[in-house]
Amino acid sequence: MLWEHCLDPLSNPSDREARRETIELPPGNDRVVLETDCRRDCSWDRSYWGEITPQRR
């Protein structure tokens, strides 16, 4: 796993805003899998991916 973050918008108002992250991949990676998961149960969980832009440096 390269990166993980759990949002808690009920307790942390800053988690209600859209987020932007930059993640550097180890050399040689040519495949990325993005996943979301529920914390305790999925009753009220929401998640999304948007504007994913892979870049080579």
MMTF fields as JSON, N, C-alpha, C and O atoms, coordinates in Angstrom:
{
  "mmtfVersion": "1.0.0",
  "mmtfProducer": "UNKNOWN",
  "numBonds": 227,
  "numAtoms": 228,
  "numGroups": 57,
  "numChains": 1,
  "numModels": 1,
  "chainsPerModel": [1],
  "groupsPerChain": [57],
  "chainIdList": ["A"],
  "bondAtomList": [4, 2, 8, 6, 12, 10, 16, 14, 20, 18, 24, 22, 28, 26, 32, 30, 36, 34, 40, 38, 44, 42, 48, 46, 52, 50, 56, 54, 60, 58, 64, 62, 68, 66, 72, 70, 76, 74, 80, 78, 84, 82, 88, 86, 92, 90, 96, 94, 100, 98, 104, 102, 108, 106, 112, 110, 116, 114, 120, 118, 124, 122, 128, 126, 132, 130, 136, 134, 140, 138, 144, 142, 148, 146, 152, 150, 156, 154, 160, 158, 164, 162, 168, 166, 172, 170, 176, 174, 180, 178, 184, 182, 188, 186, 192, 190, 196, 194, 200, 198, 204, 202, 208, 206, 212, 210, 216, 214, 220, 218, 224, 222],
  "bondOrderList": [1, 1, 1, 1, 1, 1, 1, 1, 1, 1, 1, 1, 1, 1, 1, 1, 1, 1, 1, 1, 1, 1, 1, 1, 1, 1, 1, 1, 1, 1, 1, 1, 1, 1, 1, 1, 1, 1, 1, 1, 1, 1, 1, 1, 1, 1, 1, 1, 1, 1, 1, 1, 1, 1, 1, 1],
  "groupList": [{"groupName": "MET", "atomNameList": ["N", "CA", "C", "O"], "elementList": ["N", "C", "C", "O"], "formalChargeList": [0, 0, 0, 0], "bondAtomList": [1, 0, 2, 1, 3, 2], "bondOrderList": [1, 1, 2], "singleLetterCode": "M", "chemCompType": "L-PEPTIDE LINKING"}, {"groupName": "LEU", "atomNameList": ["N", "CA", "C", "O"], "elementList": ["N", "C", "C", "O"], "formalChargeList": [0, 0, 0, 0], "bondAtomList": [1, 0, 2, 1, 3, 2], "bondOrderList": [1, 1, 2], "singleLetterCode": "L", "chemCompType": "L-PEPTIDE LINKING"}, {"groupName": "TRP", "atomNameList": ["N", "CA", "C", "O"], "elementList": ["N", "C", "C", "O"], "formalChargeList": [0, 0, 0, 0], "bondAtomList": [1, 0, 2, 1, 3, 2], "bondOrderList": [1, 1, 2], "singleLetterCode": "W", "chemCompType": "L-PEPTIDE LINKING"}, {"groupName": "GLU", "atomNameList": ["N", "CA", "C", "O"], "elementList": ["N", "C", "C", "O"], "formalChargeList": [0, 0, 0, 0], "bondAtomList": [1, 0, 2, 1, 3, 2], "bondOrderList": [1, 1, 2], "singleLetterCode": "E", "chemCompType": "L-PEPTIDE LINKING"}, {"groupName": "HIS", "atomNameList": ["N", "CA", "C", "O"], "elementList": ["N", "C", "C", "O"], "formalChargeList": [0, 0, 0, 0], "bondAtomList": [1, 0, 2, 1, 3, 2], "bondOrderList": [1, 1, 2], "singleLetterCode": "H", "chemCompType": "L-PEPTIDE LINKING"}, {"groupName": "CYS", "atomNameList": ["N", "CA", "C", "O"], "elementList": ["N", "C", "C", "O"], "formalChargeList": [0, 0, 0, 0], "bondAtomList": [1, 0, 2, 1, 3, 2], "bondOrderList": [1, 1, 2], "singleLetterCode": "C", "chemCompType": "L-PEPTIDE LINKING"}, {"groupName": "ASP", "atomNameList": ["N", "CA", "C", "O"], "elementList": ["N", "C", "C", "O"], "formalChargeList": [0, 0, 0, 0], "bondAtomList": [1, 0, 2, 1, 3, 2], "bondOrderList": [1, 1, 2], "singleLetterCode": "D", "chemCompType": "L-PEPTIDE LINKING"}, {"groupName": "PRO", "atomNameList": ["N", "CA", "C", "O"], "elementList": ["N", "C", "C", "O"], "formalChargeList": [0, 0, 0, 0], "bondAtomList": [1, 0, 2, 1, 3, 2], "bondOrderList": [1, 1, 2], "singleLetterCode": "P", "chemCompType": "L-PEPTIDE LINKING"}, {"groupName": "SER", "atomNameList": ["N", "CA", "C", "O"], "elementList": ["N", "C", "C", "O"], "formalChargeList": [0, 0, 0, 0], "bondAtomList": [1, 0, 2, 1, 3, 2], "bondOrderList": [1, 1, 2], "singleLetterCode": "S", "chemCompType": "L-PEPTIDE LINKING"}, {"groupName": "ASN", "atomNameList": ["N", "CA", "C", "O"], "elementList": ["N", "C", "C", "O"], "formalChargeList": [0, 0, 0, 0], "bondAtomList": [1, 0, 2, 1, 3, 2], "bondOrderList": [1, 1, 2], "singleLetterCode": "N", "chemCompType": "L-PEPTIDE LINKING"}, {"groupName": "ARG", "atomNameList": ["N", "CA", "C", "O"], "elementList": ["N", "C", "C", "O"], "formalChargeList": [0, 0, 0, 0], "bondAtomList": [1, 0, 2, 1, 3, 2], "bondOrderList": [1, 1, 2], "singleLetterCode": "R", "chemCompType": "L-PEPTIDE LINKING"}, {"groupName": "ALA", "atomNameList": ["N", "CA", "C", "O"], "elementList": ["N", "C", "C", "O"], "formalChargeList": [0, 0, 0, 0], "bondAtomList": [1, 0, 2, 1, 3, 2], "bondOrderList": [1, 1, 2], "singleLetterCode": "A", "chemCompType": "L-PEPTIDE LINKING"}, {"groupName": "THR", "atomNameList": ["N", "CA", "C", "O"], "elementList": ["N", "C", "C", "O"], "formalChargeList": [0, 0, 0, 0], "bondAtomList": [1, 0, 2, 1, 3, 2], "bondOrderList": [1, 1, 2], "singleLetterCode": "T", "chemCompType": "L-PEPTIDE LINKING"}, {"groupName": "ILE", "atomNameList": ["N", "CA", "C", "O"], "elementList": ["N", "C", "C", "O"], "formalChargeList": [0, 0, 0, 0], "bondAtomList": [1, 0, 2, 1, 3, 2], "bondOrderList": [1, 1, 2], "singleLetterCode": "I", "chemCompType": "L-PEPTIDE LINKING"}, {"groupName": "GLY", "atomNameList": ["N", "CA", "C", "O"], "elementList": ["N", "C", "C", "O"], "formalChargeList": [0, 0, 0, 0], "bondAtomList": [1, 0, 2, 1, 3, 2], "bondOrderList": [1, 1, 2], "singleLetterCode": "G", "chemCompType": "PEPTIDE LINKING"}, {"groupName": "VAL", "atomNameList": ["N", "CA", "C", "O"], "elementList": ["N", "C", "C", "O"], "formalChargeList": [0, 0, 0, 0], "bondAtomList": [1, 0, 2, 1, 3, 2], "bondOrderList": [1, 1, 2], "singleLetterCode": "V", "chemCompType": "L-PEPTIDE LINKING"}, {"groupName": "TYR", "atomNameList": ["N", "CA", "C", "O"], "elementList": ["N", "C", "C", "O"], "formalChargeList": [0, 0, 0, 0], "bondAtomList": [1, 0, 2, 1, 3, 2], "bondOrderList": [1, 1, 2], "singleLetterCode": "Y", "chemCompType": "L-PEPTIDE LINKING"}, {"groupName": "GLN", "atomNameList": ["N", "CA", "C", "O"], "elementList": ["N", "C", "C", "O"], "formalChargeList": [0, 0, 0, 0], "bondAtomList": [1, 0, 2, 1, 3, 2], "bondOrderList": [1, 1, 2], "singleLetterCode": "Q", "chemCompType": "L-PEPTIDE LINKING"}],
  "groupTypeList": [0, 1, 2, 3, 4, 5, 1, 6, 7, 1, 8, 9, 7, 8, 6, 10, 3, 11, 10, 10, 3, 12, 13, 3, 1, 7, 7, 14, 9, 6, 10, 15, 15, 1, 3, 12, 6, 5, 10, 10, 6, 5, 8, 2, 6, 10, 8, 16, 2, 14, 3, 13, 12, 7, 17, 10, 10],
  "groupIdList": [1, 2, 3, 4, 5, 6, 7, 8, 9, 10, 11, 12, 13, 14, 15, 16, 17, 18, 19, 20, 21, 22, 23, 24, 25, 26, 27, 28, 29, 30, 31, 32, 33, 34, 35, 36, 37, 38, 39, 40, 41, 42, 43, 44, 45, 46, 47, 48, 49, 50, 51, 52, 53, 54, 55, 56, 57],
  "secStructList": [7, 7, 7, 7, 7, 7, 7, 7, 6, 6, 6, 7, 4, 4, 4, 4, 1, 7, 7, 7, 7, 7, 7, 7, 7, 7, 6, 6, 7, 7, 7, 7, 7, 7, 7, 7, 7, 7, 1, 1, 7, 1, 1, 1, 7, 7, 7, 7, 7, 7, 7, 7, 7, 7, 7, 7, 7],
  "xCoordList": [0.86, 0.0, 0.902, 1.841, 0.592, 1.384, 0.813, 1.558, -0.505, -1.129, -2.493, -3.203, -2.847, -4.156, -4.555, -3.713, -5.829, -6.339, -7.812, -8.584, -8.194, -9.587, -10.182, -9.67, -11.26, -11.938, -13.03, -13.673, -13.227, -14.282, -14.994, -14.781, -15.848, -16.474, -17.421, -17.659, -17.956, -18.833, -18.046, -18.505, -16.879, -16.075, -15.065, -14.624, -14.695, -13.66, -14.19, -14.187, -14.643, -15.231, -14.317, -14.819, -13.009, -12.113, -12.181, -11.791, -12.666, -12.826, -14.035, -14.255, -14.814, -15.997, -15.64, -16.447, -14.467, -14.019, -13.353, -12.861, -13.34, -12.609, -11.129, -10.622, -10.453, -9.041, -8.203, -8.679, -6.962, -5.999, -4.762, -4.22, -4.331, -3.149, -2.212, -2.659, -0.933, 0.087, 0.858, 1.383, 0.926, 1.575, 2.637, 2.341, 3.865, 4.938, 5.014, 5.051, 5.037, 5.11, 6.567, 7.411, 6.861, 8.219, 8.573, 7.693, 9.841, 10.258, 9.827, 9.836, 9.454, 9.075, 7.598, 7.15, 6.825, 5.38, 4.701, 4.858, 3.945, 3.189, 1.701, 0.922, 1.314, -0.094, -0.429, 0.343, -1.604, -2.077, -3.506, -4.312, -3.832, -5.197, -5.69, -5.063, -6.812, -7.429, -8.614, -9.452, -8.678, -9.769, -10.323, -9.602, -11.608, -12.217, -12.821, -13.142, -12.973, -13.513, -14.275, -14.017, -15.19, -15.957, -15.15, -14.33, -15.389, -14.725, -15.367, -14.8, -16.518, -17.194, -18.273, -18.261, -19.201, -20.199, -20.412, -19.911, -21.132, -21.268, -22.55, -22.942, -23.202, -24.487, -24.416, -25.284, -23.388, -23.318, -22.011, -21.734, -21.226, -19.941, -20.157, -20.999, -19.386, -19.398, -17.945, -17.101, -17.667, -16.322, -16.377, -17.342, -15.34, -15.278, -13.835, -13.002, -13.556, -12.291, -12.64, -13.658, -11.812, -12.047, -10.751, -9.789, -10.737, -9.59, -8.271, -7.304, -8.223, -6.994, -6.101, -6.498, -4.906, -3.989, -2.632, -1.815, -2.391, -1.063, -0.035, -0.299, 1.12, 2.198, 3.519, 3.78, 4.33, 5.699, 6.648, 6.48, 7.636, 8.626, 9.951, 10.903],
  "yCoordList": [-1.178, 0.0, 1.235, 1.346, 2.138, 3.366, 4.502, 5.341, 4.533, 5.65, 5.224, 4.449, 5.741, 5.465, 6.667, 7.279, 7.006, 8.104, 7.842, 7.526, 7.97, 7.773, 9.126, 9.823, 9.488, 10.756, 10.565, 9.517, 11.583, 11.566, 12.919, 13.746, 13.15, 14.462, 14.839, 16.026, 13.882, 14.203, 14.895, 15.892, 14.379, 14.92, 15.97, 16.785, 15.955, 16.855, 17.635, 17.11, 18.874, 19.648, 19.799, 19.903, 19.814, 19.957, 18.733, 18.821, 17.604, 16.403, 16.488, 15.587, 17.55, 17.712, 18.348, 18.328, 18.895, 19.559, 18.56, 17.519, 18.883, 18.059, 18.094, 19.108, 16.993, 16.888, 16.681, 16.165, 17.088, 16.89, 16.242, 16.716, 15.168, 14.447, 14.192, 13.981, 14.212, 13.835, 12.667, 12.751, 11.587, 10.369, 9.961, 9.763, 9.84, 9.407, 7.887, 7.258, 7.316, 5.866, 5.421, 6.131, 4.256, 3.724, 3.48, 3.184, 3.6, 3.36, 1.965, 1.003, 1.884, 0.594, 0.27, -0.704, 1.051, 0.784, 1.205, 2.343, 0.294, 0.645, 0.384, 0.457, 0.08, -0.202, 0.322, 0.157, 0.962, 1.495, 1.022, 1.077, 0.56, 0.147, 1.088, 1.213, 1.745, 2.643, 1.924, 1.36, 1.947, 1.267, 2.167, 2.981, 2.007, 2.627, 1.514, 0.441, 1.773, 0.763, 1.451, 2.617, 0.757, 1.283, 1.12, 0.21, 2.002, 1.882, 0.778, -0.306, 1.038, 0.046, -0.691, -1.918, 0.08, -0.474, 0.56, 1.68, 0.199, 1.089, 1.921, 2.469, 2.021, 2.715, 4.168, 4.622, 4.898, 6.31, 6.692, 7.879, 5.734, 6.042, 6.511, 5.982, 7.505, 8.013, 8.205, 8.603, 7.928, 8.162, 8.361, 7.969, 8.967, 9.18, 9.443, 9.813, 9.25, 9.641, 10.656, 10.525, 11.651, 12.625, 13.225, 13.384, 13.553, 14.215, 13.497, 14.129, 12.224, 11.452, 11.71, 11.47, 12.194, 12.55, 11.873, 12.363, 10.758, 10.144, 10.972, 11.441, 11.145, 11.91, 11.181, 10.605, 11.209, 10.68, 11.853, 12.905, 11.662, 12.739, 12.349, 13.124],
  "zCoordList": [0.0, 0.0, 0.0, 0.789, -0.892, -0.993, -0.164, 0.341, -0.021, 0.669, 1.192, 0.551, 2.363, 2.957, 3.792, 4.45, 3.767, 4.588, 4.882, 3.976, 6.127, 6.528, 6.896, 7.772, 6.223, 6.491, 7.535, 7.596, 8.349, 9.363, 9.341, 10.228, 8.323, 8.177, 9.316, 9.537, 10.03, 11.153, 12.262, 12.819, 12.581, 13.679, 13.24, 14.05, 11.96, 11.485, 10.275, 9.161, 10.474, 9.375, 8.158, 7.039, 8.336, 7.182, 6.262, 5.098, 6.763, 5.942, 5.016, 4.206, 5.122, 4.263, 2.919, 1.99, 2.818, 1.591, 0.654, 1.09, -0.632, -1.597, -1.233, -0.753, -1.463, -1.101, -2.351, -3.363, -2.26, -3.35, -2.746, -1.748, -3.357, -2.885, -4.055, -5.183, -3.789, -4.766, -4.185, -3.074, -4.927, -4.451, -5.464, -6.642, -5.001, -5.887, -5.882, -4.825, -7.058, -7.192, -7.259, -7.806, -6.709, -6.823, -8.29, -9.097, -8.636, -10.023, -10.494, -9.727, -11.76, -12.34, -12.244, -12.85, -11.503, -11.421, -12.708, -13.15, -13.315, -14.511, -14.318, -15.268, -13.087, -12.791, -11.402, -10.458, -11.291, -10.012, -9.808, -10.737, -8.611, -8.268, -7.176, -6.124, -7.431, -6.452, -5.827, -6.531, -4.503, -3.799, -2.702, -2.125, -2.424, -1.245, -0.404, -0.915, 0.874, 1.781, 2.903, 3.203, 3.511, 4.647, 5.926, 6.046, 6.87, 8.16, 8.994, 9.128, 9.541, 10.393, 9.604, 9.501, 9.053, 8.148, 7.05, 7.145, 6.036, 4.877, 4.896, 3.866, 6.046, 6.129, 5.661, 4.916, 6.094, 5.792, 5.097, 4.925, 4.706, 4.07, 2.638, 1.912, 2.252, 0.893, 0.466, 1.27, -0.772, -1.285, -2.794, -3.451, -3.326, -4.761, -5.164, -4.336, -6.433, -7.043, -8.111, -8.79, -8.258, -9.31, -9.817, -9.066, -11.086, -11.703, -11.426, -11.001, -11.654, -11.458, -12.661, -13.801, -12.406, -13.481, -13.26, -12.48, -13.937, -13.824, -14.588, -15.695, -13.991, -14.63, -14.445, -13.389, -15.458, -15.349, -15.167, -15.783, -14.323, -14.109, -14.636, -14.546]
}
